[in-house]
Amino acid sequence: MMALFDVDKTLIHRSSAHENAFRHAFREVYGVDAGVELIDYHGKTDPVIAEEVLLLRGLEGEEIEGQLPRFLRELREYVKHNINEENIELIDGVEEFLSFLKSMDVPMGLVTGN
């Protein structure tokens, strides 16, 4: 048996740094004022989320793809520099549950689209 977890809304309450990073990177790289709330982003990778939002804002596929590596760098840098300002809280019961799994020698890991 193995236990795999996503992070947001599974182990922790949602972090706003990641959502804010998207808004920042859209503006910096593509000159677009947009956020992830425009789409259903659950379970999608960051590149897919970016593409869907930018297509909705009228950008073309080639224009999106050409700047995607820079977009992802901006996204990572924003999170890296702003995550420490977050008050990230574990969801109630998570710490105890993870301790229980550890006591049972259950291997654990993270699976995330990001």
N, CA, C and O atoms as a GROMACS GRO file, in nm:
protein
  456
    1MET      N    1   0.084  -0.116   0.000
    1MET     CA    2   0.000   0.000   0.000
    1MET      C    3   0.089   0.124   0.000
    1MET      O    4   0.197   0.124   0.060
    2MET      N    5   0.042   0.229  -0.068
    2MET     CA    6   0.112   0.356  -0.073
    2MET      C    7   0.007   0.467  -0.067
    2MET      O    8  -0.103   0.451  -0.119
    3ALA      N    9   0.040   0.578  -0.003
    3ALA     CA   10  -0.052   0.692   0.005
    3ALA      C   11   0.007   0.808  -0.073
    3ALA      O   12   0.118   0.852  -0.044
    4LEU      N   13  -0.067   0.857  -0.172
    4LEU     CA   14  -0.025   0.972  -0.251
    4LEU      C   15  -0.124   1.086  -0.228
    4LEU      O   16  -0.245   1.066  -0.221
    5PHE      N   17  -0.069   1.206  -0.218
    5PHE     CA   18  -0.152   1.322  -0.186
    5PHE      C   19  -0.125   1.438  -0.282
    5PHE      O   20  -0.013   1.458  -0.327
    6ASP      N   21  -0.230   1.512  -0.311
    6ASP     CA   22  -0.215   1.644  -0.370
    6ASP      C   23  -0.189   1.736  -0.252
    6ASP      O   24  -0.192   1.691  -0.138
    7VAL      N   25  -0.162   1.864  -0.277
    7VAL     CA   26  -0.129   1.953  -0.168
    7VAL      C   27  -0.248   2.042  -0.132
    7VAL      O   28  -0.305   2.030  -0.023
    8ASP      N   29  -0.286   2.132  -0.225
    8ASP     CA   30  -0.393   2.228  -0.196
    8ASP      C   31  -0.526   2.158  -0.171
    8ASP      O   32  -0.570   2.075  -0.251
    9LYS      N   33  -0.587   2.192  -0.061
    9LYS     CA   34  -0.717   2.142  -0.017
    9LYS      C   35  -0.716   1.992   0.013
    9LYS      O   36  -0.822   1.932   0.032
   10THR      N   37  -0.598   1.933   0.019
   10THR     CA   38  -0.585   1.793   0.061
   10THR      C   39  -0.505   1.787   0.190
   10THR      O   40  -0.546   1.723   0.287
   11LEU      N   41  -0.390   1.853   0.190
   11LEU     CA   42  -0.307   1.859   0.310
   11LEU      C   43  -0.311   1.996   0.376
   11LEU      O   44  -0.306   2.008   0.499
   12ILE      N   45  -0.320   2.100   0.295
   12ILE     CA   46  -0.322   2.237   0.348
   12ILE      C   47  -0.442   2.311   0.292
   12ILE      O   48  -0.499   2.275   0.189
   13HIS      N   49  -0.480   2.416   0.364
   13HIS     CA   50  -0.578   2.508   0.309
   13HIS      C   51  -0.509   2.581   0.195
   13HIS      O   52  -0.388   2.600   0.199
   14ARG      N   53  -0.580   2.620   0.097
   14ARG     CA   54  -0.524   2.680  -0.026
   14ARG      C   55  -0.429   2.795   0.004
   14ARG      O   56  -0.454   2.877   0.092
   15SER      N   57  -0.321   2.800  -0.071
   15SER     CA   58  -0.224   2.908  -0.065
   15SER      C   59  -0.256   3.009  -0.175
   15SER      O   60  -0.278   2.970  -0.290
   16SER      N   61  -0.261   3.135  -0.140
   16SER     CA   62  -0.290   3.237  -0.241
   16SER      C   63  -0.167   3.274  -0.323
   16SER      O   64  -0.181   3.337  -0.428
   17ALA      N   65  -0.047   3.238  -0.278
   17ALA     CA   66   0.075   3.273  -0.350
   17ALA      C   67   0.075   3.216  -0.492
   17ALA      O   68   0.120   3.283  -0.585
   18HIS      N   69   0.026   3.096  -0.508
   18HIS     CA   70   0.025   3.033  -0.640
   18HIS      C   71  -0.071   3.106  -0.733
   18HIS      O   72  -0.037   3.133  -0.848
   19GLU      N   73  -0.191   3.137  -0.685
   19GLU     CA   74  -0.287   3.211  -0.767
   19GLU      C   75  -0.235   3.350  -0.800
   19GLU      O   76  -0.248   3.395  -0.913
   20ASN      N   77  -0.176   3.418  -0.703
   20ASN     CA   78  -0.120   3.551  -0.727
   20ASN      C   79  -0.004   3.544  -0.826
   20ASN      O   80   0.017   3.637  -0.904
   21ALA      N   81   0.071   3.434  -0.823
   21ALA     CA   82   0.182   3.417  -0.916
   21ALA      C   83   0.132   3.411  -1.061
   21ALA      O   84   0.195   3.466  -1.151
   22PHE      N   85   0.020   3.344  -1.082
   22PHE     CA   86  -0.037   3.340  -1.216
   22PHE      C   87  -0.072   3.481  -1.264
   22PHE      O   88  -0.036   3.520  -1.375
   23ARG      N   89  -0.143   3.556  -1.181
   23ARG     CA   90  -0.182   3.691  -1.219
   23ARG      C   91  -0.058   3.774  -1.254
   23ARG      O   92  -0.056   3.846  -1.354
   24HIS      N   93   0.046   3.763  -1.170
   24HIS     CA   94   0.171   3.836  -1.192
   24HIS      C   95   0.236   3.794  -1.325
   24HIS      O   96   0.272   3.880  -1.406
   25ALA      N   97   0.249   3.663  -1.348
   25ALA     CA   98   0.316   3.614  -1.469
   25ALA      C   99   0.237   3.646  -1.595
   25ALA      O  100   0.297   3.678  -1.698
   26PHE      N  101   0.105   3.638  -1.590
   26PHE     CA  102   0.023   3.677  -1.707
   26PHE      C  103   0.052   3.822  -1.745
   26PHE      O  104   0.067   3.855  -1.862
   27ARG      N  105   0.058   3.908  -1.645
   27ARG     CA  106   0.080   4.051  -1.668
   27ARG      C  107   0.222   4.076  -1.720
   27ARG      O  108   0.242   4.149  -1.818
   28GLU      N  109   0.322   4.017  -1.653
   28GLU     CA  110   0.462   4.041  -1.686
   28GLU      C  111   0.501   3.986  -1.824
   28GLU      O  112   0.572   4.052  -1.899
   29VAL      N  113   0.455   3.867  -1.856
   29VAL     CA  114   0.501   3.799  -1.978
   29VAL      C  115   0.412   3.828  -2.098
   29VAL      O  116   0.461   3.850  -2.209
   30TYR      N  117   0.281   3.828  -2.075
   30TYR     CA  118   0.188   3.842  -2.187
   30TYR      C  119   0.114   3.975  -2.189
   30TYR      O  120   0.042   4.005  -2.285
   31GLY      N  121   0.132   4.057  -2.085
   31GLY     CA  122   0.062   4.185  -2.080
   31GLY      C  123  -0.087   4.170  -2.064
   31GLY      O  124  -0.164   4.255  -2.111
   32VAL      N  125  -0.130   4.064  -1.998
   32VAL     CA  126  -0.272   4.031  -1.983
   32VAL      C  127  -0.309   4.036  -1.835
   32VAL      O  128  -0.239   3.979  -1.751
   33ASP      N  129  -0.418   4.105  -1.805
   33ASP     CA  130  -0.470   4.106  -1.668
   33ASP      C  131  -0.572   3.993  -1.657
   33ASP      O  132  -0.686   4.005  -1.701
   34ALA      N  133  -0.529   3.883  -1.597
   34ALA     CA  134  -0.615   3.765  -1.587
   34ALA      C  135  -0.571   3.681  -1.468
   34ALA      O  136  -0.459   3.693  -1.418
   35GLY      N  137  -0.662   3.595  -1.425
   35GLY     CA  138  -0.633   3.503  -1.317
   35GLY      C  139  -0.689   3.366  -1.347
   35GLY      O  140  -0.766   3.349  -1.441
   36VAL      N  141  -0.651   3.271  -1.267
   36VAL     CA  142  -0.692   3.132  -1.290
   36VAL      C  143  -0.841   3.110  -1.266
   36VAL      O  144  -0.896   3.007  -1.306
   37GLU      N  145  -0.906   3.205  -1.199
   37GLU     CA  146  -1.048   3.188  -1.170
   37GLU      C  147  -1.135   3.188  -1.296
   37GLU      O  148  -1.254   3.157  -1.289
   38LEU      N  149  -1.076   3.221  -1.410
   38LEU     CA  150  -1.150   3.223  -1.537
   38LEU      C  151  -1.184   3.083  -1.587
   38LEU      O  152  -1.272   3.066  -1.671
   39ILE      N  153  -1.113   2.982  -1.536
   39ILE     CA  154  -1.134   2.845  -1.584
   39ILE      C  155  -1.149   2.750  -1.466
   39ILE      O  156  -1.127   2.787  -1.351
   40ASP      N  157  -1.186   2.627  -1.496
   40ASP     CA  158  -1.183   2.520  -1.396
   40ASP      C  159  -1.043   2.461  -1.402
   40ASP      O  160  -1.012   2.382  -1.492
   41TYR      N  161  -0.958   2.496  -1.307
   41TYR     CA  162  -0.816   2.460  -1.312
   41TYR      C  163  -0.781   2.338  -1.229
   41TYR      O  164  -0.666   2.295  -1.231
   42HIS      N  165  -0.874   2.283  -1.157
   42HIS     CA  166  -0.844   2.170  -1.068
   42HIS      C  167  -0.793   2.050  -1.147
   42HIS      O  168  -0.854   2.008  -1.245
   43GLY      N  169  -0.680   1.995  -1.101
   43GLY     CA  170  -0.622   1.877  -1.162
   43GLY      C  171  -0.541   1.903  -1.287
   43GLY      O  172  -0.497   1.809  -1.352
   44LYS      N  173  -0.522   2.030  -1.323
   44LYS     CA  174  -0.448   2.064  -1.445
   44LYS      C  175  -0.308   2.113  -1.410
   44LYS      O  176  -0.285   2.167  -1.302
   45THR      N  177  -0.216   2.093  -1.503
   45THR     CA  178  -0.080   2.142  -1.484
   45THR      C  179  -0.075   2.293  -1.509
   45THR      O  180  -0.164   2.349  -1.573
   46ASP      N  181   0.030   2.357  -1.459
   46ASP     CA  182   0.045   2.501  -1.478
   46ASP      C  183   0.047   2.541  -1.625
   46ASP      O  184  -0.020   2.638  -1.661
   47PRO      N  185   0.120   2.470  -1.713
   47PRO     CA  186   0.118   2.508  -1.854
   47PRO      C  187  -0.022   2.499  -1.917
   47PRO      O  188  -0.059   2.585  -1.997
   48VAL      N  189  -0.098   2.398  -1.881
   48VAL     CA  190  -0.234   2.383  -1.935
   48VAL      C  191  -0.323   2.495  -1.884
   48VAL      O  192  -0.403   2.551  -1.959
   49ILE      N  193  -0.310   2.528  -1.756
   49ILE     CA  194  -0.388   2.638  -1.698
   49ILE      C  195  -0.356   2.767  -1.772
   49ILE      O  196  -0.446   2.841  -1.811
   50ALA      N  197  -0.228   2.795  -1.790
   50ALA     CA  198  -0.187   2.918  -1.859
   50ALA      C  199  -0.245   2.923  -2.000
   50ALA      O  200  -0.300   3.025  -2.041
   51GLU      N  201  -0.232   2.814  -2.073
   51GLU     CA  202  -0.282   2.812  -2.210
   51GLU      C  203  -0.432   2.837  -2.215
   51GLU      O  204  -0.479   2.916  -2.297
   52GLU      N  205  -0.509   2.771  -2.130
   52GLU     CA  206  -0.654   2.788  -2.132
   52GLU      C  207  -0.694   2.932  -2.101
   52GLU      O  208  -0.782   2.988  -2.167
   53VAL      N  209  -0.630   2.992  -2.000
   53VAL     CA  210  -0.662   3.130  -1.964
   53VAL      C  211  -0.626   3.224  -2.078
   53VAL      O  212  -0.705   3.312  -2.113
   54LEU      N  213  -0.508   3.206  -2.135
   54LEU     CA  214  -0.463   3.296  -2.241
   54LEU      C  215  -0.544   3.282  -2.369
   54LEU      O  216  -0.568   3.380  -2.439
   55LEU      N  217  -0.587   3.162  -2.401
   55LEU     CA  218  -0.676   3.143  -2.516
   55LEU      C  219  -0.807   3.218  -2.494
   55LEU      O  220  -0.860   3.279  -2.587
   56LEU      N  221  -0.859   3.213  -2.371
   56LEU     CA  222  -0.980   3.289  -2.340
   56LEU      C  223  -0.961   3.439  -2.355
   56LEU      O  224  -1.054   3.512  -2.388
   57ARG      N  225  -0.839   3.484  -2.331
   57ARG     CA  226  -0.807   3.627  -2.342
   57ARG      C  227  -0.766   3.666  -2.484
   57ARG      O  228  -0.725   3.780  -2.508
   58GLY      N  229  -0.779   3.572  -2.579
   58GLY     CA  230  -0.759   3.605  -2.719
   58GLY      C  231  -0.620   3.585  -2.774
   58GLY      O  232  -0.594   3.623  -2.888
   59LEU      N  233  -0.529   3.527  -2.699
   59LEU     CA  234  -0.395   3.501  -2.751
   59LEU      C  235  -0.397   3.376  -2.837
   59LEU      O  236  -0.483   3.289  -2.821
   60GLU      N  237  -0.301   3.367  -2.929
   60GLU     CA  238  -0.290   3.254  -3.020
   60GLU      C  239  -0.194   3.149  -2.963
   60GLU      O  240  -0.109   3.180  -2.879
   61GLY      N  241  -0.206   3.027  -3.009
   61GLY     CA  242  -0.125   2.916  -2.962
   61GLY      C  243   0.024   2.940  -2.973
   61GLY      O  244   0.098   2.914  -2.878
   62GLU      N  245   0.071   2.990  -3.090
   62GLU     CA  246   0.214   3.014  -3.108
   62GLU      C  247   0.266   3.122  -3.014
   62GLU      O  248   0.375   3.112  -2.959
   63GLU      N  249   0.187   3.225  -2.996
   63GLU     CA  250   0.224   3.335  -2.906
   63GLU      C  251   0.236   3.284  -2.763
   63GLU      O  252   0.326   3.325  -2.689
   64ILE      N  253   0.147   3.197  -2.725
   64ILE     CA  254   0.148   3.140  -2.590
   64ILE      C  255   0.270   3.050  -2.573
   64ILE      O  256   0.347   3.065  -2.478
   65GLU      N  257   0.288   2.957  -2.665
   65GLU     CA  258   0.397   2.859  -2.656
   65GLU      C  259   0.534   2.925  -2.656
   65GLU      O  260   0.624   2.881  -2.584
   66GLY      N  261   0.551   3.029  -2.736
   66GLY     CA  262   0.681   3.094  -2.747
   66GLY      C  263   0.730   3.156  -2.617
   66GLY      O  264   0.850   3.163  -2.594
   67GLN      N  265   0.638   3.201  -2.534
   67GLN     CA  266   0.673   3.266  -2.407
   67GLN      C  267   0.650   3.178  -2.285
   67GLN      O  268   0.673   3.221  -2.172
   68LEU      N  269   0.604   3.055  -2.307
   68LEU     CA  270   0.570   2.968  -2.194
   68LEU      C  271   0.688   2.940  -2.100
   68LEU      O  272   0.669   2.943  -1.979
   69PRO      N  273   0.808   2.912  -2.151
   69PRO     CA  274   0.920   2.891  -2.058
   69PRO      C  275   0.944   3.012  -1.968
   69PRO      O  276   0.970   2.997  -1.848
   70ARG      N  277   0.938   3.132  -2.025
   70ARG     CA  278   0.955   3.254  -1.945
   70ARG      C  279   0.840   3.269  -1.844
   70ARG      O  280   0.862   3.307  -1.729
   71PHE      N  281   0.719   3.238  -1.888
   71PHE     CA  282   0.603   3.244  -1.799
   71PHE      C  283   0.623   3.154  -1.678
   71PHE      O  284   0.599   3.196  -1.565
   72LEU      N  285   0.667   3.030  -1.702
   72LEU     CA  286   0.686   2.935  -1.592
   72LEU      C  287   0.798   2.980  -1.498
   72LEU      O  288   0.789   2.958  -1.377
   73ARG      N  289   0.902   3.041  -1.552
   73ARG     CA  290   1.008   3.097  -1.466
   73ARG      C  291   0.953   3.208  -1.378
   73ARG      O  292   0.981   3.212  -1.258
   74GLU      N  293   0.874   3.299  -1.436
   74GLU     CA  294   0.813   3.408  -1.359
   74GLU      C  295   0.724   3.352  -1.249
   74GLU      O  296   0.724   3.400  -1.136
   75LEU      N  297   0.648   3.250  -1.283
   75LEU     CA  298   0.557   3.185  -1.188
   75LEU      C  299   0.636   3.130  -1.069
   75LEU      O  300   0.602   3.157  -0.954
   76ARG      N  301   0.742   3.052  -1.099
   76ARG     CA  302   0.824   2.992  -0.993
   76ARG      C  303   0.891   3.099  -0.907
   76ARG      O  304   0.891   3.090  -0.784
   77GLU      N  305   0.948   3.201  -0.971
   77GLU     CA  306   1.017   3.306  -0.897
   77GLU      C  307   0.922   3.382  -0.805
   77GLU      O  308   0.958   3.415  -0.692
   78TYR      N  309   0.802   3.409  -0.853
   78TYR     CA  310   0.704   3.480  -0.771
   78TYR      C  311   0.672   3.398  -0.646
   78TYR      O  312   0.672   3.451  -0.535
   79VAL      N  313   0.643   3.271  -0.665
   79VAL     CA  314   0.610   3.185  -0.551
   79VAL      C  315   0.729   3.178  -0.456
   79VAL      O  316   0.713   3.192  -0.334
   80LYS      N  317   0.847   3.157  -0.511
   80LYS     CA  318   0.968   3.145  -0.428
   80LYS      C  319   0.988   3.269  -0.340
   80LYS      O  320   1.027   3.257  -0.224
   81HIS      N  321   0.961   3.386  -0.394
   81HIS     CA  322   0.984   3.510  -0.320
   81HIS      C  323   0.866   3.552  -0.231
   81HIS      O  324   0.882   3.640  -0.147
   82ASN      N  325   0.750   3.490  -0.249
   82ASN     CA  326   0.633   3.534  -0.174
   82ASN      C  327   0.571   3.428  -0.083
   82ASN      O  328   0.483   3.459  -0.003
   83ILE      N  329   0.614   3.305  -0.095
   83ILE     CA  330   0.552   3.197  -0.018
   83ILE      C  331   0.573   3.214   0.133
   83ILE      O  332   0.488   3.173   0.212
   84ASN      N  333   0.685   3.273   0.172
   84ASN     CA  334   0.711   3.291   0.316
   84ASN      C  335   0.618   3.391   0.381
   84ASN      O  336   0.608   3.396   0.504
   85GLU      N  337   0.549   3.471   0.302
   85GLU     CA  338   0.452   3.567   0.355
   85GLU      C  339   0.318   3.501   0.384
   85GLU      O  340   0.230   3.561   0.446
   86GLU      N  341   0.302   3.379   0.339
   86GLU     CA  342   0.176   3.306   0.356
   86GLU      C  343   0.164   3.249   0.496
   86GLU      O  344   0.263   3.213   0.559
   87ASN      N  345   0.044   3.242   0.543
   87ASN     CA  346   0.014   3.172   0.667
   87ASN      C  347  -0.052   3.040   0.629
   87ASN      O  348  -0.174   3.026   0.633
   88ILE      N  349   0.032   2.944   0.591
   88ILE     CA  350  -0.018   2.816   0.542
   88ILE      C  351  -0.056   2.729   0.660
   88ILE      O  352   0.022   2.708   0.753
   89GLU      N  353  -0.178   2.678   0.654
   89GLU     CA  354  -0.229   2.597   0.765
   89GLU      C  355  -0.266   2.458   0.716
   89GLU      O  356  -0.327   2.441   0.610
   90LEU      N  357  -0.228   2.359   0.795
   90LEU     CA  358  -0.270   2.222   0.766
   90LEU      C  359  -0.421   2.210   0.786
   90LEU      O  360  -0.479   2.277   0.871
   91ILE      N  361  -0.483   2.126   0.707
   91ILE     CA  362  -0.623   2.094   0.727
   91ILE      C  363  -0.634   2.012   0.855
   91ILE      O  364  -0.548   1.929   0.884
   92ASP      N  365  -0.740   2.036   0.931
   92ASP     CA  366  -0.760   1.965   1.057
   92ASP      C  367  -0.747   1.814   1.039
   92ASP      O  368  -0.809   1.756   0.950
   93GLY      N  369  -0.667   1.752   1.124
   93GLY     CA  370  -0.652   1.608   1.126
   93GLY      C  371  -0.540   1.554   1.037
   93GLY      O  372  -0.506   1.437   1.046
   94VAL      N  373  -0.484   1.639   0.952
   94VAL     CA  374  -0.380   1.593   0.859
   94VAL      C  375  -0.256   1.544   0.933
   94VAL      O  376  -0.203   1.438   0.902
   95GLU      N  377  -0.210   1.621   1.029
   95GLU     CA  378  -0.087   1.584   1.099
   95GLU      C  379  -0.102   1.448   1.167
   95GLU      O  380  -0.011   1.365   1.161
   96GLU      N  381  -0.214   1.425   1.231
   96GLU     CA  382  -0.239   1.298   1.297
   96GLU      C  383  -0.248   1.183   1.197
   96GLU      O  384  -0.196   1.074   1.220
   97PHE      N  385  -0.316   1.210   1.086
   97PHE     CA  386  -0.332   1.108   0.982
   97PHE      C  387  -0.197   1.069   0.922
   97PHE      O  388  -0.170   0.951   0.903
   98LEU      N  389  -0.113   1.167   0.893
   98LEU     CA  390   0.020   1.138   0.839
   98LEU      C  391   0.106   1.063   0.940
   98LEU      O  392   0.182   0.973   0.903
   99SER      N  393   0.094   1.099   1.067
   99SER     CA  394   0.168   1.028   1.172
   99SER      C  395   0.122   0.882   1.180
   99SER      O  396   0.204   0.792   1.197
  100PHE      N  397  -0.007   0.860   1.168
  100PHE     CA  398  -0.061   0.724   1.169
  100PHE      C  399  -0.004   0.643   1.052
  100PHE      O  400   0.042   0.530   1.070
  101LEU      N  401  -0.008   0.703   0.932
  101LEU     CA  402   0.046   0.632   0.816
  101LEU      C  403   0.194   0.600   0.834
  101LEU      O  404   0.240   0.492   0.799
  102LYS      N  405   0.269   0.696   0.889
  102LYS     CA  406   0.411   0.674   0.915
  102LYS      C  407   0.431   0.560   1.014
  102LYS      O  408   0.519   0.476   0.995
  103SER      N  409   0.348   0.555   1.119
  103SER     CA  410   0.362   0.448   1.219
  103SER      C  411   0.331   0.311   1.159
  103SER      O  412   0.376   0.209   1.211
  104MET      N  413   0.256   0.309   1.052
  104MET     CA  414   0.222   0.184   0.984
  104MET      C  415   0.321   0.154   0.869
  104MET      O  416   0.301   0.060   0.792
  105ASP      N  417   0.427   0.237   0.859
  105ASP     CA  418   0.528   0.222   0.754
  105ASP      C  419   0.470   0.228   0.613
  105ASP      O  420   0.516   0.160   0.522
  106VAL      N  421   0.368   0.311   0.597
  106VAL     CA  422   0.307   0.331   0.466
  106VAL      C  423   0.389   0.435   0.390
  106VAL      O  424   0.403   0.548   0.438
  107PRO      N  425   0.443   0.401   0.273
  107PRO     CA  426   0.515   0.501   0.194
  107PRO      C  427   0.419   0.611   0.151
  107PRO      O  428   0.304   0.584   0.115
  108MET      N  429   0.466   0.736   0.154
  108MET     CA  430   0.384   0.851   0.119
  108MET      C  431   0.455   0.937   0.017
  108MET      O  432   0.578   0.941   0.012
  109GLY      N  433   0.376   1.006  -0.064
  109GLY     CA  434   0.435   1.096  -0.162
  109GLY      C  435   0.334   1.200  -0.206
  109GLY      O  436   0.216   1.193  -0.173
  110LEU      N  437   0.384   1.297  -0.281
  110LEU     CA  438   0.301   1.404  -0.336
  110LEU      C  439   0.282   1.382  -0.485
  110LEU      O  440   0.376   1.346  -0.556
  111VAL      N  441   0.162   1.404  -0.530
  111VAL     CA  442   0.130   1.400  -0.672
  111VAL      C  443   0.058   1.531  -0.700
  111VAL      O  444  -0.049   1.556  -0.646
  112THR      N  445   0.117   1.614  -0.786
  112THR     CA  446   0.057   1.743  -0.813
  112THR      C  447   0.076   1.780  -0.959
  112THR      O  448   0.173   1.741  -1.023
  113GLY      N  449  -0.017   1.855  -1.010
  113GLY     CA  450  -0.006   1.902  -1.148
  113GLY      C  451   0.093   2.013  -1.163
  113GLY      O  452   0.122   2.056  -1.274
  114ASN      N  453   0.147   2.062  -1.053
  114ASN     CA  454   0.236   2.176  -1.058
  114ASN      C  455   0.379   2.134  -1.050
  114ASN      O  456   0.469   2.219  -1.054
   0.00000   0.00000   0.00000
